[in-house]
Amino acid sequence: MVKGDTLWSISQRYDVNMSTIISTNNLKEISRLSIGQKLKLPITNMDIAKAEGYDQEAEAEEIIYYVKKGESLWSISREYNVKLEAIIAANSITDASKISAGQQLRIPNVPGARSNICNFIWPVRGRITSPYGMRVISGRKEFHAGIDIGGPTGTNILAAESGRVSYAGYMRGYGNVIILSHDGGYSTVYGHNSVNLVKKGQYVKKGSIIGKVGRTGNATGSHLHFEVRLGGKPVNPLSYLK
């Protein structure tokens, strides 16, 4: 911490909830923080966004969306990173629990275009050991920005789509990680690798081997952490994988 810092200012700067900082550091008296005190911070969206070259202020646009069977306004708001209240207001919805398959919705403030939806291939074939969305870790809820796919260490990791390597290196939490940038504002993230086989700036084709599965970084077992991002913000990978 430096002079003038507060938990609030730090949470805003690094896009982390105050409660997460408090629990991660076992803080008892949040008013008793001192200059030079070190705080542990979890991996944030900003780390990935900066590596991708986004500033988290990507242009937003309104899109028309048709509700699929089993979806809710909440799940749609999470997938598009748009506030639930914004969708409700844009569509003059009086009962948020009553939406139906095939219903047309206006979704405002969507970061980046989604007119050209990518069809990504699975980077690794295996069981999903942790899904996208909210999950409980060590007794506290956290948002999981991707999916975890189990696999033995050394398993080939394939590029889910053709693109350019925007980052290949070590990142806190993710361990050895690769980020590929694709057309349409999309990017994919491959984390906890035992080894990265590509370098920043390199162009790779869909299906190319880019790394090997591992357990580097914050990982309790061998698996691939895989994310799909649109405009620098995470979306549900299962909506794009074929």
N, C-alpha and C positions, 0 to 999 in steps of 0.2 A: 504494500500500500504506500501511496505517496500523499503528501500534504493535500488536504481538501477532499480526499477520497471518502466515500461512504459505501455501505453495502448497496444502497440504492443506485448510486452512480456506477458502481462496478457491474451490477446486474444489467443495467441498461447498456453499458459499453460492450459487454460480451454476450448480450442476448441470452442471459441465464436468469431463471427465477431466483429471487432472494431466498426462498425456502430451500432451494437446492444447494445454494452456497452455504447456508447455515447448517444443514444436515451433513453435507460433505465434509465440513470442517469442525463438526461437533461444537459449534459456538454456543455458549451459555449466555453471555452478556454481550449482545450485539452493539451496545453503546460503548463498550470498552475495547475499541480497536486502536491500534497505534501505528504510526508511520514506520515503515520497514517490515511490518508484519506480513508474513507470506500466507496466501490463501490458495487452496487447491480449487481449480475450476474444471468442470467436466467439458468434454468436447462440445463445441457449439456449431450451429449452422454457419456462423460467420467464418469459422476456420475453413470449411469446405468452400463456401462462397468466394472467399478471397483467393483460394487456390485456383478456382475456376475462372477468376477474373471478373466476378460479379461484385457489385457494391451494395447488394440487398435492396436496391431502389430501382429494380428493373421496371420498364414500362409495363403498365397494366392495361387490359382491355376487357370489354364485356363479351361473353360468348353465350350461345344458345346451347342448352344441354337437355337431353332426353333421359329421364330417369329409367334406370334398369331395375329389374326385379330384385327385391331384397335390399335395395339402397334406402338410406334415410337422408334427411337434410344434413344431419351431423356428419355422416360418412362422406357426403359430397363436399361439404365445407372443408373437411380435413384433406381430401384428395387434391382440391384446388387451392388450398391455403388461403381460403377466403372466410371471413367471419360469418358465422351462422346468421347473425342479426342482419348482415348486409344482404344475404340471399333472401331472407324473409321480407325485408323492406323492398327489394327490387321486384318482388313478385306479388306484393300485397297479400301475403299468406296470413290467415287468421288462426289456423291450427297447424302447427309445425309437424304434428304426428300424422297428419293425413295427406300423404303424397302417394301417387300410384305409378306403376310401371308405364312408361310411354308419355308421362306428363312432361310438358315443355317448361323449362326453367331458364330464366335469365340469370347468369352468374357474373356479377360485376367484379372489377378489380382483379382479374386473373393475371398473374405475372407472366409475361411472354405469350407468344401465340401457341395455340394448340390445334391449329387447323391441320397440320401435317403430323398426325400421331405416329410415332415410331413403333415398329413391331420388333422388339428386342428378343434375341434368343437367350436361353438360359446359360449363364456363364459357367455354371457347374450343375450337374445333375445330382440331386440328393434330397433328403428330407428337410423341410423348413423347420428349424429348431426354435426360431423366434420370429413372430410375424411383425409386420409394419403396424405402428400405432402405439397407444399407451400400453405400458407393461409395468409390473411391480418388480423392483430390484432392491433387495435388502430392506424390504418393508416400506419402500417409498415408490410413488408413481413417477415414471419417466417416459418421455416420448421417444420411441425407437424409429429413427428416420429411414430404415430400410428393412430388409429381411435377412435372417441368418440361414445359410444353407450348409448343413453338415457334410463333411467329407474328410477323408484321410489326408494327413499332411503330405504335400507333394503332388496332389491332384492338379491337373491342368486347369487354369482359369482362362476362359475364352472371352474375347471382346464381344459384348452383347450386340454391338452395332459398329459399323465403320466410323472412324473418327480420329481426332488428333489427341495425343497425350498432353493434357494441360498440367498434370502434376504426377510425379512418380518419386516417392521418397518415404520418409518416416513422419508420422503425424501423431501427436498425443491422442491416446484413446484408440485410434485406428491401427497403430503399428505401421507396418509397411503397407502403403496404400497407393492405388493408381486411380486417377480421374481422367476419363475420356470425355472430350467435347464432341457433340454431334450436331447435325443440322437441326434447325427449328428451335434452337434454344435449349436443347436437351443435353444432359450429361449423365454419365454413369460412374459410380464409385465402387471400388473393389478393395475391401479392407481386411486386415489381419494376415496378410500374405506372408508365407515363409520366405519368398523371394519375388522381387519385381524383375521382369524380363524386358521391359521397355523403358525408354527415356523420354523426358519432357521434349515436346516438339515433334516427336515421331508420329507418323501416320500409320494406323493399323486398320486392317480389313476385318469385317465381321467374321467371327469364328476363329480369328488368330489367337494363338496362345500368348498371353501377356504376363502371366505370373503363375505361382504355385500356391495352393491352399496352405494355410498355416495357422498359428495362434499367437502372432505378435501383437503387442499393444494390450489393450484391456479385453482379454479373451480367456474364458475358462476352459475352452477346448478347441480342437481343430475345426475350423469352419470358415466359410466366406461370408463376410458382411457385404451385402449388395444394395446399392441405392440407385434410384432413378430420380433425377432432379430436372425441374423445368424452371428456367429463369433463375437458377441458383437455389431454388427451394424444393424440399423433398416432396415426392408424390408416391402413391402406392405402387411398387414395382409390379405387383400382380395384375395391374390394369394394363400393362404394356408387354409383358412376357408372353410368348407364344410357344 
